[in-house]
């Protein structure tokens, strides 16, 4: 009990430092090889910031804590697409390019709907897991196709700078993952002392904790003017959380899902994803008013979970 608050504070510090390093190095990698920042955000950064969910997913699968694993992923996506995206738009309106609207938005919708359908029977089997992993691979392939045809244009002193960037990127990702683990460990310890069920812990404490890398990355990227990197990170994390994290976790061991998640939280997640379609297409931007609406919607959802489930 005495260590839990310290773990939470230390985790937040590591997350802040790590996210700053990831944004710096990710942006330099993008400029070095003439890769669009959105591509870097969707691949390197988003997979890196999804590592906390993956670590919790594999560990939870080994312990037979399916509701915690699925609750974490579903809750994290709701946090990402309502709270974090909304806060980002409140800070500054989010401009959306054609690629985001034509490739990434349909990918989020498709993966969310397929995941919900696979979970309707209350279990994510290994066969279901294979489907999700293939979806993750297919999405990655689509993203990397944008890279084809781009002329590589390295900056001066490519060898020394590339090594430095690689070290900073790896160290930053390690700090993000380690910080999230400390944060979640402390928060889960506190929540369990309060007698809260696993699925509720996953949907709230763990989901918010493991979304901290995306939140800090978004804030830092906004301050540094790397909005494409931040948006790509949010979009990529939303897809990879469902397809990659749940897929790999269920390959380790099939995941059981609690009834409330199937009946309430999964439909909410799908509704959130569908809500983004008109929001994204209205002027190809997310305004501050729309961002505020997303944040309010998340607070309503969180309030419903706390009132009904605790």
C-alpha positions, 0 to 999 in steps of 0.5 A: 500500500505504501509503495503504490503512490510512489509507483504511480508518480515514478511511472508518470515521470518515466512516461513524460521523459520517454514520450518526449524522446520518442517524439524527438527521435520519431520526427528525426527518423521521418525527416531523415528518410523522407518518410511522412510523420504519419507513417512513423506515428502509425508504425514505430511509435504506435506499436511502441506505445502499445507495448504496455497493453501487449505486456499486460495482455500476455501476462493476463492471458497466462494468468487466465485474467481474460476480462482484465485483458479485454477490458484493458484493450476496449477501455484503452481504445475508448480513452484514446478515441474520446478523451485523448483525441478530444483533448488534442482537438481542444489544444488545437484543431486537428486537421485530417488528410486524405490518407487518414480519411480513406485508409485509416478511418475505414481500418479502425471501423473494420477492425472494431466491428470484426473484434466485437463480432468475434467476442459475441460468444464470450471468448476469443479463441486461437482461431479468432486470434489468428484473424486479428493478427492477420488484420494487424499485418494487413493494416501494416502492409497498407501503411507501408505502401505509402512508403513505396516510391518515396526517394530516400534522402538522408541528412548529413552525418547519416551514420552517427546521427542514425545511431544516436536516433536509434538509441534515443528511440529505443531508450524512449520506448523503454521508458514509456513501457517501464513507466506504464508498467509502474503506473499500472502496477501501483494503480491496480494495487490501489484498485484491488484494495478497494475490492474492484472487479478485474473487468472494471479495473481493466476498463478504468484504471489500467486503460487510463494508465496504459493510455498515458503514453498516447496522451503524453505523446500527443501533448508533447507532439502538439507543443513541438508541432508534430501533429501528424506523428501524434495523430498517426500514433492514436490511429495506429494504437487504436488498430493495433490494440485490437488486432495485435494486442488481443490477437497475440494475447489470445494466441498465448491462451484463449481469453474469456470475456465477461458478460458486461463487456460484451453487452455494454462496453464493446457496443460503446467502443463500436459506437465511438468508432462509428461516431468518428466517421461524421466527425472526421468527414465534417470539414476534414478537421476536428474542431475545438467544439467537437473535441470538447464533445468527445471529452464530455462523452468519455466522462459520461461513459466513465461515470456510467461504468463507475455508477453501474459496475462498482 
